[in-house]
Amino acid sequence: MRHFGHLPGEVRASLFHREPGEFTVDSPPQTLAVALGATLYCPATRPRLAEDIVKQATQGVVSMVLCLEDSIDDADVPGAEENLVRQFAELSGRGPGTPLPLLFIRVRTPEQITDLVTRLGAGVRLLSGFVLPKFTEERGAAFLEALISAENAGAGSELGGRQLYAMPVLESPELMHRETRTETLSGIGRIVDKYRERVLALRLGVTDLCSAYGLRRAPDMTAYDVQMIASVIADVVNMLGRADGTGFTVTGPVWEYFRPHERMFKPQLRISPFSSGRAESLRTELIEHHMDGLLREIELDRANGLQGKTCIHPTHVAPVHALSVVSHEEFSDAVDILEPQRGGGGVLRSSYTNKMNEVKPHRAWAERTLRRAEVFGVAREDVSFVELLAASLRT
């Protein structure tokens, strides 16, 4: 699979200086963690789930979470589990050429992991891993041990030696409470480090975090405008997302809105990127559906050390991916910074002659940027996120 692989080859050639690379579930975990991009959540109760999965894959989705937790009623869990087993069997029967995203199941309890892996049978080979809710050191150990036990219990042959990944969700009230946050994050750090080879990425459950104080951000606001949430994000990245080799990929929070709402504040999209007759109607559409708030939050996610995003509606996927593409300017800076002859450090003027590149302090940024370029590609010099987004929405 590859990002923007749903676009015709000639369209990709017109957009990219360097096209997105291909990856599979067997790619290195560092690559997969970045490649997750916009991870689309879907209730496991959907009766045509297999068809929905294939449809989303053909429209550019590369990772999905099939949810057995908060997105469904407690009473619907047994039926949802049965539905998952049926739908995975149907997907297995469609043949190896069927386009599929990376598939994860969000469970409620550790016991569900071992039970579902057994019940999925041959269908487990389509599974990339599990999403682990309300993750703390104590709860996390049980989930991660269940993951290993499920493989050892017989799924290994069906998986062909491939291991299943875990994506813990950081959303417990202990993270919101100031007096318990540091110790909770320290505990999470200990357990994910112990099972490092299993942990693909850490996900932020901002909706649950807000619930601890009865909060909900409006469509005019980003997660970073809610100061209590912003402080949690900062502490999570500080303790678990470091760029020194000890950290993990931390993904951006969910954007809840996908239909027009009454607007209180001015739109957050400038006119100039959409001018020259290219995409004025796209700007209008984005503003009408409050996507300008989403676009701002995606940019703030990256500025605060997050990669990718949890999505609950298909319309959110294209904006996340368009803004994940590395610009030609970013790519040029990163390549210059990482030139072998500059290993000793120093300062140089950027090739765009508009900024300072300081080799040692900017090295970690450059390395992260080139990892993103591997899976999302590098835009042509005259291509912005507007053209990338417009092309994705036209398919």
Disulfide bonds with the S-S distance in Angstrom:
none
